[in-house]
Amino acid sequence: MTIAIGRWQFEGPYSHTSNLDNRSGVYAILDGRVDGMYWMIDIGESATVRARIENHDRANCWVRNQQGTLAVAVLYTPRFQQAGRRTIEQEIRSMYPLACGIR
């Protein structure tokens, strides 16, 4: 399953981190609503996506802002270094009003 976020196709959304690989990518934290729609709460990047999400310093913000079920979607980026991942993150961040991780 995939979900379009901006001009990118992310894998997911997944409700459990066990579905994630621990490799580089851009991740979107989503709030799955009863009506089947998803609202983005946060976006970030990491060289180790699964570990980052499982130990994230903004996890409390995600929980405070959820109205449905938390989920994550990932764009794995094996060809990008951190600068490339940050470019994607900033592009998406500029398109959506996010409750967490405002920079």
Secondary structure as UniProt FT lines:
FT   STRAND          2..5
FT   TURN            6..7
FT   STRAND          8..14
FT   HELIX           17..19
FT   STRAND          25..32
FT   TURN            34..35
FT   STRAND          38..46
FT   HELIX           49..54
FT   TURN            57..58
FT   HELIX           59..65
FT   STRAND          69..76
FT   TURN            78..79
FT   HELIX           82..93
FT   TURN            94..95
//
